């Protein structure tokens, strides 16, 4: 806090491009190599009180151009509209951006459409949408919502079942990661701020492999009861060191995996994959 003309003046907030918040960790689709591991995680819904507490704490020291509401599949949350409405009241971001697979858009009330500024709709091969593209475009045009409609037929293989043993490679993967450095996939999750949206879920995913890894409470910055939050965030965002989660990840530079929907046996096969040859073959992108 600074003194100015005999009065105390709060320092300017950190200006940031985007932050993400996961309303759900589970999804109604089972996409292979989803980088949030949603097909492998149990059903979990964010609590509105935690959401508000986290964003209000962050809003005191950081202002983002957009708040991204993500999952899992966020339209599965029964309080979705309340989350969207409260998002704007926090003042943490100028616009609200909603990410969805579109399978439940036909169930959304008017209040949903009134609460968002941008709709990112990912359409997957073989997945039927009850609401037509023409109808979605009509509503977005009427509500002045910026629509990003994209067909997604592949994912990056990001999540690894074996660790990257060479620290130099971990650093190279992190340096090349667009999630952290270009796309601003920076997440608020359970009282912490992460500069990678994958990091909050790595520990739980690895536990399903029988691997104990301390990641969630080691990566990121604690938002609450932190008198140095602004300084800690500035230092963290400027830090060029990889996160602990990066040891188990190829970020945005892994090989492409063709999209399909997984059954129970497929999900187990995903957990059983041996990624050591993929790690050995990895090279920094040009």
RAHU-V963521 format. One line per field, one symbol per residue. phi: phi as a letter, one per 40 degrees, with the letter a starting at -180 (. if undefined). A space follows every 10 residues. Layout:
phi: ???
This chain:
phi: .bcafgbcbc cccccbcabb bccbbbacbb ccgdccgdcb bccabccccc dccccccccc babbcabccb afbcccccbd ccccccdccc gcacbbbbba cgcbcccccd cccccbbbbb bbbbdgbcbc bccccccccc cccfbcbbbb cbbabccbcb cbccccdccd ccccccccdc bbcfcbbbaf gbbbcaccdc bccccccccg bcbcbdcbcg bccbfbcbdc cccccccccc cccccccbab fcbcccbcca bccdcccccd cccbbccccc ccbdcc
